[in-house]
């Protein structure tokens, strides 16, 4: 199953000018606010609210299992066959693709993100002219496709951006908004399985299918397996080592001198030895990591993670306590559209969080909010009616969505409902009229945020409230 770029555009890559407005209306993302005092842009938040225990203490049984591993596996299988979620199990992809099938994908990309009558601007604010678009078309190398094409399999060997086209050039709606690059889909963690359709003319880029998106990555960031069996064997590991910290360093040597890469929350690796089993100089987890040889071949080597680092053998139990700890490990981490500059946008925050429990999440907020148990339609509801519905939500296991943004519900305090989310900024009324105030990080806020903007508060703009779990198991 492969993703439709048209679908991704409809739900994820709206025109950037619209996105900027949406994020301005309701966004909050990760800046550098002090942990000991509330941000002036985020009222009603005290330092104690920025600690997970504050929210856990409001829950009767935070250690209660919301979903068993078997229930999560069944949910994942159900979601994988939903074409609208754009999820893909790479090891189950077919191995032969026709020229027409791949051309359809490439033409979808061009129809949505290619040259239009509207001006696009590069990183330095210079308009992208005909020369750029013609060279880009040439490098996509459609003429290089055969009538029948074998799908190759491989792994990413470092964190890499997945792009709409084989270029590092930005595509900006306006020269002033460099944070929103239309050519940026997302990032892919090291050790991610990919299916490889096609190479660019300069062989510097590969057109690939990742588990949650399709696009171009740089060939230097991947290694190609000799056959499908080589990757399937690795993917059948049932209890991987899971990164539970915001990011964890993986080393090439047991003395932690040579850094292999940094792996984000939710990344998984086959484990060779646990710390107590590893007979090496320093206590560490020993994992199996992919390595790119000079000829691009895939080989595997040992990777080492210090025992003290935030990793877990197997996926974490899906409890409200664990959800709280994981969400707050990303508090104040920077916002990044499509993970630009190493940050996270709102939907990547949600995806990375749920990955540590083995729950497959789509990449965008609209699709994420279609998972789980809805708490009823919100269309036409007043703010007071929405508050009553929120009172039935499950703290830390409920997603709150509005157009262009998604949050994790934390609970209620002093009559206010709170969420944790990654946000860009908000619109506020200033002395000269409406102003966009950048937040740019993961924050805690109550749902009145944005109330002075033209779109109203976060609460006012809520369109979906979804419980990720079994509502009959959870005590609020």
BELHUWO-V95711 format. One record per residue. N is the residue number from 0. RES is the residue in one small letter. PHI is phi in radians with two decimals (NA if undefined). PSI is psi in whole degrees, -180 to 180 (none if undefined). OMEGA is omega as a letter, one per 40 degrees, with the letter a starting at -180 (NA if undefined). Layout:
n:N res:RES phi:PHI psi:PSI omega:OMEGA
n:N res:RES phi:PHI psi:PSI omega:OMEGA
//
This chain:
n:0 res:x phi:NA psi:126 omega:i
n:1 res:x phi:-2.04 psi:160 omega:a
n:2 res:x phi:-1.49 psi:143 omega:i
n:3 res:x phi:-1.49 psi:123 omega:i
n:4 res:x phi:-1.11 psi:-33 omega:i
n:5 res:x phi:-1.06 psi:-43 omega:i
n:6 res:x phi:-1.13 psi:-44 omega:a
n:7 res:x phi:-1.05 psi:-39 omega:a
n:8 res:x phi:-1.15 psi:-42 omega:a
n:9 res:x phi:-1.04 psi:-41 omega:a
n:10 res:x phi:-1.72 psi:-30 omega:a
n:11 res:x phi:-1.92 psi:-56 omega:a
n:12 res:x phi:-1.67 psi:65 omega:i
n:13 res:x phi:-1.09 psi:161 omega:i
n:14 res:x phi:-0.89 psi:137 omega:a
n:15 res:x phi:-1.08 psi:-34 omega:a
n:16 res:x phi:-1.07 psi:-35 omega:i
n:17 res:x phi:-1.23 psi:-42 omega:i
n:18 res:x phi:-1.04 psi:-43 omega:a
n:19 res:x phi:-1.06 psi:-41 omega:i
n:20 res:x phi:-1.13 psi:-45 omega:a
n:21 res:x phi:-1.07 psi:-48 omega:i
n:22 res:x phi:-1.14 psi:-34 omega:i
n:23 res:x phi:-1.10 psi:-40 omega:a
n:24 res:x phi:-1.13 psi:-44 omega:a
n:25 res:x phi:-2.29 psi:4 omega:a
n:26 res:x phi:-1.38 psi:153 omega:i
n:27 res:x phi:-2.67 psi:121 omega:a
n:28 res:x phi:-2.31 psi:-120 omega:a
n:29 res:x phi:-2.27 psi:105 omega:i
n:30 res:x phi:-1.85 psi:-146 omega:i
n:31 res:x phi:-2.10 psi:45 omega:i
n:32 res:x phi:-1.15 psi:149 omega:a
n:33 res:x phi:-1.27 psi:140 omega:a
n:34 res:x phi:-1.25 psi:-13 omega:a
n:35 res:x phi:-1.77 psi:0 omega:i
n:36 res:x phi:-2.66 psi:151 omega:a
n:37 res:x phi:-1.23 psi:144 omega:i
n:38 res:x phi:-1.23 psi:142 omega:i
n:39 res:x phi:-1.09 psi:-22 omega:i
n:40 res:x phi:-1.48 psi:-15 omega:a
n:41 res:x phi:-2.18 psi:82 omega:a
n:42 res:x phi:-1.25 psi:168 omega:i
n:43 res:x phi:1.18 psi:20 omega:i
n:44 res:x phi:-2.16 psi:121 omega:i
n:45 res:x phi:-1.78 psi:168 omega:a
n:46 res:x phi:-1.08 psi:-33 omega:a
n:47 res:x phi:-1.15 psi:-26 omega:i
n:48 res:x phi:-1.31 psi:-12 omega:i
n:49 res:x phi:-1.66 psi:21 omega:i
n:50 res:x phi:-2.15 psi:130 omega:a
n:51 res:x phi:-1.02 psi:-33 omega:a
n:52 res:x phi:-1.07 psi:-31 omega:i
n:53 res:x phi:-0.97 psi:-43 omega:a
n:54 res:x phi:-1.45 psi:-32 omega:i
n:55 res:x phi:-1.15 psi:-35 omega:a
n:56 res:x phi:-1.15 psi:-16 omega:i
n:57 res:x phi:-1.51 psi:-7 omega:a
n:58 res:x phi:-1.79 psi:134 omega:a
n:59 res:x phi:-1.10 psi:-44 omega:a
n:60 res:x phi:-2.45 psi:80 omega:a
n:61 res:x phi:-1.20 psi:-15 omega:i
n:62 res:x phi:-1.57 psi:0 omega:a
n:63 res:x phi:-1.12 psi:134 omega:i
n:64 res:x phi:-1.31 psi:121 omega:a
n:65 res:x phi:-1.41 psi:-40 omega:i
n:66 res:x phi:-2.46 psi:139 omega:i
n:67 res:x phi:-1.37 psi:166 omega:i
n:68 res:x phi:-1.07 psi:-35 omega:i
n:69 res:x phi:-1.19 psi:-41 omega:i
n:70 res:x phi:-1.15 psi:-37 omega:i
n:71 res:x phi:-1.16 psi:-42 omega:i
n:72 res:x phi:-1.07 psi:-43 omega:i
n:73 res:x phi:-1.14 psi:-39 omega:i
n:74 res:x phi:-1.12 psi:-42 omega:i
n:75 res:x phi:-1.08 psi:-44 omega:a
n:76 res:x phi:-1.08 psi:-40 omega:i
n:77 res:x phi:-1.13 psi:-41 omega:a
n:78 res:x phi:-1.29 psi:-29 omega:i
n:79 res:x phi:-1.14 psi:-28 omega:a
n:80 res:x phi:-1.58 psi:-2 omega:i
n:81 res:x phi:-1.46 psi:108 omega:a
n:82 res:x phi:-1.11 psi:-28 omega:a
n:83 res:x phi:-1.21 psi:-21 omega:a
n:84 res:x phi:-1.43 psi:-14 omega:i
n:85 res:x phi:1.10 psi:26 omega:i
n:86 res:x phi:-1.55 psi:152 omega:a
n:87 res:x phi:-2.50 psi:130 omega:i
n:88 res:x phi:-1.64 psi:101 omega:a
n:89 res:x phi:-1.01 psi:-42 omega:a
n:90 res:x phi:-1.15 psi:-12 omega:i
n:91 res:x phi:-1.78 psi:5 omega:i
n:92 res:x phi:-1.22 psi:148 omega:i
n:93 res:x phi:-1.21 psi:156 omega:a
n:94 res:x phi:-1.70 psi:-7 omega:i
n:95 res:x phi:-2.22 psi:130 omega:a
n:96 res:x phi:-2.24 psi:138 omega:a
n:97 res:x phi:-1.39 psi:161 omega:i
n:98 res:x phi:-0.99 psi:-42 omega:a
n:99 res:x phi:-1.10 psi:-39 omega:a
n:100 res:x phi:-1.12 psi:-45 omega:a
n:101 res:x phi:-1.24 psi:-38 omega:i
n:102 res:x phi:-1.05 psi:-37 omega:i
n:103 res:x phi:-1.03 psi:-44 omega:i
n:104 res:x phi:-1.05 psi:-48 omega:a
n:105 res:x phi:-1.11 psi:-39 omega:i
n:106 res:x phi:-1.24 psi:-32 omega:i
n:107 res:x phi:-1.06 psi:-45 omega:i
n:108 res:x phi:-1.00 psi:-48 omega:a
n:109 res:x phi:-1.17 psi:-39 omega:a
n:110 res:x phi:-1.09 psi:-32 omega:a
n:111 res:x phi:-1.62 psi:-42 omega:a
n:112 res:x phi:-1.99 psi:-4 omega:a
n:113 res:x phi:-1.35 psi:-167 omega:a
n:114 res:x phi:-1.09 psi:132 omega:i
n:115 res:x phi:-2.29 psi:-178 omega:i
n:116 res:x phi:-1.25 psi:-21 omega:i
n:117 res:x phi:-1.39 psi:137 omega:a
n:118 res:x phi:-1.19 psi:142 omega:i
n:119 res:x phi:-2.14 psi:149 omega:a
n:120 res:x phi:-2.17 psi:143 omega:i
n:121 res:x phi:-1.42 psi:-174 omega:a
n:122 res:x phi:-1.00 psi:-37 omega:a
n:123 res:x phi:-1.58 psi:8 omega:i
n:124 res:x phi:1.52 psi:6 omega:i
n:125 res:x phi:-1.49 psi:134 omega:i
n:126 res:x phi:-1.04 psi:143 omega:i
n:127 res:x phi:-1.41 psi:113 omega:a
n:128 res:x phi:-1.65 psi:-176 omega:a
n:129 res:x phi:-1.03 psi:-38 omega:a
n:130 res:x phi:-1.03 psi:-45 omega:i
n:131 res:x phi:-1.05 psi:-50 omega:a
n:132 res:x phi:-1.14 psi:-37 omega:i
n:133 res:x phi:-1.17 psi:-42 omega:i
n:134 res:x phi:-1.17 psi:-36 omega:i
n:135 res:x phi:-1.14 psi:-45 omega:i
n:136 res:x phi:-1.00 psi:-43 omega:a
n:137 res:x phi:-1.11 psi:-42 omega:a
n:138 res:x phi:-1.27 psi:-24 omega:i
n:139 res:x phi:-1.10 psi:-29 omega:i
n:140 res:x phi:1.10 psi:51 omega:i
n:141 res:x phi:-1.10 psi:-30 omega:a
n:142 res:x phi:-1.15 psi:-17 omega:a
n:143 res:x phi:-1.38 psi:-7 omega:i
n:144 res:x phi:-1.36 psi:138 omega:i
n:145 res:x phi:-1.59 psi:172 omega:i
n:146 res:x phi:-1.12 psi:-35 omega:i
n:147 res:x phi:-2.24 psi:132 omega:a
n:148 res:x phi:-2.21 psi:130 omega:i
n:149 res:x phi:-1.43 psi:129 omega:i
n:150 res:x phi:-1.33 psi:126 omega:i
n:151 res:x phi:-1.66 psi:157 omega:i
n:152 res:x phi:-2.09 psi:151 omega:i
n:153 res:x phi:-2.92 psi:-173 omega:i
n:154 res:x phi:-2.30 psi:150 omega:i
n:155 res:x phi:-1.32 psi:140 omega:a
n:156 res:x phi:-1.86 psi:-1 omega:i
n:157 res:x phi:-2.79 psi:170 omega:i
n:158 res:x phi:-1.10 psi:134 omega:a
n:159 res:x phi:-2.49 psi:148 omega:i
n:160 res:x phi:-1.41 psi:142 omega:i
n:161 res:x phi:-1.88 psi:123 omega:a
n:162 res:x phi:-1.95 psi:156 omega:i
n:163 res:x phi:-1.15 psi:-40 omega:a
n:164 res:x phi:-2.27 psi:163 omega:a
n:165 res:x phi:-1.36 psi:71 omega:a
n:166 res:x phi:-2.77 psi:149 omega:i
n:167 res:x phi:-1.64 psi:-3 omega:i
n:168 res:x phi:-1.13 psi:139 omega:i
n:169 res:x phi:-1.34 psi:156 omega:i
n:170 res:x phi:-2.24 psi:101 omega:a
n:171 res:x phi:-1.90 psi:143 omega:i
n:172 res:x phi:-1.24 psi:-36 omega:i
n:173 res:x phi:-2.40 psi:148 omega:a
n:174 res:x phi:-1.06 psi:-23 omega:a
n:175 res:x phi:-1.40 psi:-21 omega:a
n:176 res:x phi:-1.89 psi:79 omega:a
n:177 res:x phi:-1.41 psi:-7 omega:a
n:178 res:x phi:-1.42 psi:-10 omega:a
n:179 res:x phi:-2.14 psi:91 omega:a
n:180 res:x phi:-1.65 psi:117 omega:a
n:181 res:x phi:-1.18 psi:-19 omega:i
n:182 res:x phi:-1.48 psi:-6 omega:a
n:183 res:x phi:-1.63 psi:114 omega:i
n:184 res:x phi:-1.43 psi:-58 omega:a
n:185 res:x phi:-3.03 psi:-169 omega:i
n:186 res:x phi:-2.10 psi:160 omega:i
n:187 res:x phi:-2.13 psi:135 omega:a
n:188 res:x phi:-1.26 psi:154 omega:i
n:189 res:x phi:-1.08 psi:145 omega:a
n:190 res:x phi:1.45 psi:13 omega:i
n:191 res:x phi:-1.51 psi:135 omega:i
n:192 res:x phi:-1.31 psi:137 omega:i
n:193 res:x phi:-2.36 psi:152 omega:i
n:194 res:x phi:-1.83 psi:134 omega:a
n:195 res:x phi:-1.93 psi:112 omega:a
n:196 res:x phi:-1.45 psi:-41 omega:a
n:197 res:x phi:-2.92 psi:153 omega:i
n:198 res:x phi:-1.98 psi:150 omega:i
n:199 res:x phi:-1.23 psi:167 omega:a
n:200 res:x phi:-1.05 psi:-39 omega:a
n:201 res:x phi:-1.47 psi:0 omega:i
n:202 res:x phi:1.07 psi:17 omega:i
n:203 res:x phi:-1.61 psi:-10 omega:a
n:204 res:x phi:-2.31 psi:150 omega:i
n:205 res:x phi:-2.19 psi:137 omega:i
n:206 res:x phi:-1.57 psi:115 omega:a
n:207 res:x phi:-2.28 psi:160 omega:i
n:208 res:x phi:-1.88 psi:121 omega:i
n:209 res:x phi:-1.76 psi:172 omega:a
n:210 res:x phi:-1.04 psi:-21 omega:a
n:211 res:x phi:-2.33 psi:4 omega:a
n:212 res:x phi:-2.91 psi:158 omega:i
n:213 res:x phi:-2.07 psi:141 omega:i
n:214 res:x phi:3.01 psi:-161 omega:a
n:215 res:x phi:-1.86 psi:134 omega:i
n:216 res:x phi:-2.19 psi:159 omega:i
n:217 res:x phi:-1.29 psi:135 omega:a
n:218 res:x phi:-1.11 psi:-26 omega:i
n:219 res:x phi:-1.17 psi:-14 omega:a
n:220 res:x phi:-1.76 psi:12 omega:a
n:221 res:x phi:-2.45 psi:161 omega:i
n:222 res:x phi:-2.25 psi:142 omega:a
n:223 res:x phi:-1.80 psi:129 omega:i
n:224 res:x phi:-1.34 psi:154 omega:i
n:225 res:x phi:-1.24 psi:-30 omega:i
n:226 res:x phi:-2.79 psi:173 omega:a
n:227 res:x phi:-1.12 psi:-35 omega:a
n:228 res:x phi:-1.02 psi:-32 omega:a
n:229 res:x phi:-1.14 psi:-32 omega:a
n:230 res:x phi:-1.59 psi:-32 omega:a
n:231 res:x phi:-1.10 psi:-40 omega:i
n:232 res:x phi:-1.01 psi:-42 omega:a
n:233 res:x phi:-1.22 psi:-39 omega:a
n:234 res:x phi:-1.27 psi:-13 omega:a
n:235 res:x phi:-1.47 psi:3 omega:i
n:236 res:x phi:-1.13 psi:122 omega:a
n:237 res:x phi:-1.51 psi:-31 omega:a
n:238 res:x phi:-2.13 psi:81 omega:i
n:239 res:x phi:-1.39 psi:170 omega:i
n:240 res:x phi:-1.49 psi:126 omega:a
n:241 res:x phi:-1.91 psi:131 omega:i
n:242 res:x phi:-1.33 psi:120 omega:a
n:243 res:x phi:-1.92 psi:-11 omega:i
n:244 res:x phi:-1.42 psi:170 omega:i
n:245 res:x phi:-0.96 psi:-41 omega:i
n:246 res:x phi:-2.82 psi:146 omega:a
n:247 res:x phi:-2.29 psi:138 omega:i
n:248 res:x phi:-1.47 psi:134 omega:i
n:249 res:x phi:-1.97 psi:129 omega:a
n:250 res:x phi:-1.88 psi:156 omega:i
n:251 res:x phi:-1.50 psi:-15 omega:a
n:252 res:x phi:-2.31 psi:155 omega:a
n:253 res:x phi:-1.25 psi:-9 omega:i
n:254 res:x phi:-1.69 psi:3 omega:i
n:255 res:x phi:1.05 psi:43 omega:i
n:256 res:x phi:-1.75 psi:-32 omega:a
n:257 res:x phi:-1.97 psi:112 omega:a
n:258 res:x phi:-1.33 psi:128 omega:i
n:259 res:x phi:-1.48 psi:-51 omega:i
n:260 res:x phi:-3.03 psi:173 omega:i
n:261 res:x phi:-1.92 psi:131 omega:a
n:262 res:x phi:-1.91 psi:133 omega:a
n:263 res:x phi:-1.41 psi:167 omega:i
n:264 res:x phi:-0.90 psi:134 omega:i
n:265 res:x phi:1.65 psi:-14 omega:i
n:266 res:x phi:-1.17 psi:147 omega:a
n:267 res:x phi:-2.27 psi:151 omega:a
n:268 res:x phi:-2.54 psi:145 omega:i
n:269 res:x phi:-1.12 psi:138 omega:a
n:270 res:x phi:-1.73 psi:137 omega:i
n:271 res:x phi:-1.72 psi:-49 omega:i
n:272 res:x phi:-2.47 psi:140 omega:i
n:273 res:x phi:-1.39 psi:163 omega:a
n:274 res:x phi:-0.92 psi:-43 omega:a
n:275 res:x phi:-1.26 psi:-17 omega:a
n:276 res:x phi:-1.65 psi:-19 omega:a
n:277 res:x phi:-1.44 psi:115 omega:a
n:278 res:x phi:-1.57 psi:73 omega:a
n:279 res:x phi:-2.30 psi:172 omega:a
n:280 res:x phi:-1.06 psi:-43 omega:a
n:281 res:x phi:-2.04 psi:144 omega:a
n:282 res:x phi:-1.18 psi:125 omega:a
n:283 res:x phi:-2.74 psi:162 omega:i
n:284 res:x phi:-1.44 psi:136 omega:i
n:285 res:x phi:-1.93 psi:121 omega:a
n:286 res:x phi:-2.13 psi:167 omega:i
n:287 res:x phi:-1.75 psi:120 omega:a
n:288 res:x phi:-2.12 psi:147 omega:i
n:289 res:x phi:-1.30 psi:148 omega:a
n:290 res:x phi:-2.38 psi:139 omega:i
n:291 res:x phi:-1.68 psi:117 omega:i
n:292 res:x phi:-1.34 psi:171 omega:a
n:293 res:x phi:-1.05 psi:-29 omega:i
n:294 res:x phi:-1.62 psi:16 omega:i
n:295 res:x phi:1.35 psi:1 omega:i
n:296 res:x phi:-1.15 psi:148 omega:i
n:297 res:x phi:-1.49 psi:127 omega:i
n:298 res:x phi:-2.30 psi:169 omega:i
n:299 res:x phi:-2.09 psi:142 omega:i
n:300 res:x phi:-2.31 psi:173 omega:i
n:301 res:x phi:-1.49 psi:139 omega:i
n:302 res:x phi:-2.10 psi:153 omega:a
n:303 res:x phi:-2.23 psi:131 omega:i
n:304 res:x phi:-2.16 psi:125 omega:i
n:305 res:x phi:-0.95 psi:143 omega:a
n:306 res:x phi:-0.98 psi:-34 omega:a
n:307 res:x phi:-1.33 psi:-12 omega:a
n:308 res:x phi:-1.28 psi:163 omega:a
n:309 res:x phi:-1.45 psi:88 omega:i
n:310 res:x phi:-2.39 psi:165 omega:a
n:311 res:x phi:-2.50 psi:136 omega:i
n:312 res:x phi:-1.36 psi:105 omega:a
n:313 res:x phi:1.59 psi:165 omega:i
n:314 res:x phi:-1.20 psi:148 omega:i
n:315 res:x phi:-1.19 psi:147 omega:i
n:316 res:x phi:-1.06 psi:138 omega:a
n:317 res:x phi:-1.47 psi:88 omega:i
n:318 res:x phi:-2.21 psi:162 omega:i
n:319 res:x phi:-1.16 psi:-34 omega:i
n:320 res:x phi:-1.08 psi:-48 omega:i
n:321 res:x phi:-1.17 psi:-38 omega:i
n:322 res:x phi:-1.05 psi:-42 omega:a
n:323 res:x phi:-1.12 psi:-49 omega:a
n:324 res:x phi:-1.06 psi:-42 omega:a
n:325 res:x phi:-1.20 psi:-44 omega:a
n:326 res:x phi:-1.07 psi:-42 omega:a
n:327 res:x phi:-1.36 psi:-11 omega:i
n:328 res:x phi:-1.22 psi:-18 omega:i
n:329 res:x phi:-1.77 psi:2 omega:a
n:330 res:x phi:-1.02 psi:135 omega:i
n:331 res:x phi:1.23 psi:3 omega:i
n:332 res:x phi:-1.23 psi:147 omega:a
n:333 res:x phi:-1.21 psi:150 omega:i
n:334 res:x phi:-1.33 psi:144 omega:i
n:335 res:x phi:-2.65 psi:115 omega:i
n:336 res:x phi:-1.07 psi:120 omega:a
n:337 res:x phi:1.06 psi:26 omega:a
n:338 res:x phi:1.16 psi:23 omega:i
n:339 res:x phi:-1.02 psi:140 omega:i
n:340 res:x phi:1.07 psi:22 omega:i
n:341 res:x phi:1.44 psi:6 omega:i
n:342 res:x phi:-1.55 psi:-170 omega:i
n:343 res:x phi:-2.28 psi:140 omega:i
n:344 res:x phi:-1.58 psi:-176 omega:a
n:345 res:x phi:-1.09 psi:-43 omega:a
n:346 res:x phi:-1.34 psi:-29 omega:i
n:347 res:x phi:-1.23 psi:-33 omega:i
n:348 res:x phi:-1.00 psi:-47 omega:i
n:349 res:x phi:-1.16 psi:-44 omega:a
n:350 res:x phi:-1.08 psi:-48 omega:a
n:351 res:x phi:-1.09 psi:-38 omega:i
n:352 res:x phi:-1.05 psi:-50 omega:a
n:353 res:x phi:-1.34 psi:-21 omega:i
n:354 res:x phi:-1.07 psi:-31 omega:a
n:355 res:x phi:-1.21 psi:-14 omega:i
n:356 res:x phi:-1.75 psi:3 omega:a
n:357 res:x phi:1.40 psi:15 omega:a
n:358 res:x phi:-1.62 psi:119 omega:i
n:359 res:x phi:-1.29 psi:128 omega:i
n:360 res:x phi:-2.14 psi:138 omega:i
n:361 res:x phi:-1.11 psi:170 omega:a
n:362 res:x phi:-1.51 psi:-20 omega:a
n:363 res:x phi:-2.03 psi:161 omega:a
n:364 res:x phi:-1.15 psi:-39 omega:a
n:365 res:x phi:-1.07 psi:-43 omega:a
n:366 res:x phi:-1.30 psi:-38 omega:i
n:367 res:x phi:-1.02 psi:-38 omega:a
n:368 res:x phi:-1.33 psi:-1 omega:i
n:369 res:x phi:-1.66 psi:-2 omega:i
n:370 res:x phi:-1.58 psi:157 omega:i
n:371 res:x phi:1.49 psi:-158 omega:a
n:372 res:x phi:-1.90 psi:114 omega:a
n:373 res:x phi:-1.28 psi:147 omega:i
n:374 res:x phi:-1.72 psi:31 omega:i
n:375 res:x phi:1.74 psi:160 omega:a
n:376 res:x phi:-1.19 psi:142 omega:i
n:377 res:x phi:-1.86 psi:-10 omega:a
n:378 res:x phi:-1.04 psi:129 omega:i
n:379 res:x phi:1.43 psi:-3 omega:a
n:380 res:x phi:-1.38 psi:144 omega:i
n:381 res:x phi:-1.37 psi:168 omega:i
n:382 res:x phi:-1.07 psi:-38 omega:i
n:383 res:x phi:-1.17 psi:-37 omega:i
n:384 res:x phi:-1.18 psi:-37 omega:i
n:385 res:x phi:-1.14 psi:-36 omega:i
n:386 res:x phi:-1.09 psi:-41 omega:i
n:387 res:x phi:-1.13 psi:-37 omega:i
n:388 res:x phi:-1.18 psi:-41 omega:i
n:389 res:x phi:-1.06 psi:-30 omega:i
n:390 res:x phi:-1.12 psi:-18 omega:i
n:391 res:x phi:-1.65 psi:-4 omega:a
n:392 res:x phi:-1.29 psi:159 omega:i
n:393 res:x phi:-1.70 psi:111 omega:i
n:394 res:x phi:-0.93 psi:134 omega:i
n:395 res:x phi:1.26 psi:-1 omega:i
n:396 res:x phi:-2.25 psi:21 omega:a
n:397 res:x phi:-2.21 psi:133 omega:i
n:398 res:x phi:-1.69 psi:136 omega:i
n:399 res:x phi:-2.02 psi:124 omega:a
n:400 res:x phi:-2.23 psi:147 omega:i
n:401 res:x phi:-2.41 psi:166 omega:a
n:402 res:x phi:-0.93 psi:120 omega:i
n:403 res:x phi:1.50 psi:3 omega:a
n:404 res:x phi:-2.70 psi:150 omega:i
n:405 res:x phi:-2.50 psi:149 omega:a
n:406 res:x phi:-2.44 psi:164 omega:i
n:407 res:x phi:-1.84 psi:125 omega:a
n:408 res:x phi:-1.27 psi:131 omega:a
n:409 res:x phi:-1.73 psi:-36 omega:a
n:410 res:x phi:2.45 psi:-163 omega:a
n:411 res:x phi:-2.17 psi:141 omega:i
n:412 res:x phi:-2.55 psi:128 omega:i
n:413 res:x phi:0.89 psi:40 omega:i
n:414 res:x phi:1.43 psi:-1 omega:i
n:415 res:x phi:-1.87 psi:144 omega:i
n:416 res:x phi:-1.70 psi:137 omega:a
n:417 res:x phi:-2.13 psi:157 omega:i
n:418 res:x phi:-2.52 psi:160 omega:i
n:419 res:x phi:-2.04 psi:134 omega:a
n:420 res:x phi:-2.85 psi:162 omega:i
n:421 res:x phi:-1.77 psi:125 omega:a
n:422 res:x phi:-2.44 psi:148 omega:a
n:423 res:x phi:-1.42 psi:-55 omega:a
n:424 res:x phi:-3.06 psi:180 omega:i
n:425 res:x phi:-2.36 psi:159 omega:i
n:426 res:x phi:-1.71 psi:131 omega:i
n:427 res:x phi:-2.28 psi:161 omega:i
n:428 res:x phi:-1.52 psi:123 omega:i
n:429 res:x phi:-1.99 psi:-175 omega:a
n:430 res:x phi:-1.13 psi:-24 omega:a
n:431 res:x phi:-1.88 psi:15 omega:a
n:432 res:x phi:1.94 psi:-156 omega:a
n:433 res:x phi:-1.24 psi:135 omega:i
n:434 res:x phi:-2.28 psi:144 omega:i
n:435 res:x phi:-1.60 psi:120 omega:i
n:436 res:x phi:-1.81 psi:120 omega:a
n:437 res:x phi:-1.37 psi:135 omega:i
n:438 res:x phi:-1.91 psi:-55 omega:i
n:439 res:x phi:1.15 psi:41 omega:i
n:440 res:x phi:-2.93 psi:179 omega:i
n:441 res:x phi:-1.44 psi:127 omega:a
n:442 res:x phi:-2.36 psi:166 omega:i
n:443 res:x phi:-1.76 psi:134 omega:i
n:444 res:x phi:-2.59 psi:158 omega:i
n:445 res:x phi:-1.54 psi:168 omega:a
n:446 res:x phi:-1.44 psi:6 omega:i
n:447 res:x phi:-1.47 psi:-7 omega:a
n:448 res:x phi:-0.97 psi:136 omega:i
n:449 res:x phi:1.52 psi:6 omega:a
n:450 res:x phi:-1.11 psi:-24 omega:i
n:451 res:x phi:-1.55 psi:-2 omega:i
n:452 res:x phi:-1.46 psi:172 omega:a
n:453 res:x phi:-1.19 psi:-24 omega:a
n:454 res:x phi:-1.62 psi:-8 omega:a
n:455 res:x phi:1.55 psi:-175 omega:a
n:456 res:x phi:-1.28 psi:169 omega:i
n:457 res:x phi:-1.01 psi:-42 omega:i
n:458 res:x phi:-1.04 psi:-45 omega:a
n:459 res:x phi:-1.08 psi:-33 omega:a
n:460 res:x phi:-1.61 psi:-1 omega:i
n:461 res:x phi:-1.03 psi:134 omega:i
n:462 res:x phi:-2.10 psi:-22 omega:i
n:463 res:x phi:-2.47 psi:141 omega:i
n:464 res:x phi:-2.27 psi:113 omega:a
n:465 res:x phi:-2.20 psi:126 omega:i
n:466 res:x phi:-1.51 psi:128 omega:i
n:467 res:x phi:-1.71 psi:90 omega:a
n:468 res:x phi:2.71 psi:-172 omega:i
n:469 res:x phi:-1.73 psi:114 omega:a
n:470 res:x phi:-1.14 psi:-21 omega:a
n:471 res:x phi:-1.45 psi:-12 omega:a
n:472 res:x phi:-1.63 psi:-20 omega:a
n:473 res:x phi:-1.75 psi:128 omega:i
n:474 res:x phi:-1.63 psi:123 omega:a
n:475 res:x phi:-1.19 psi:none omega:NA
//
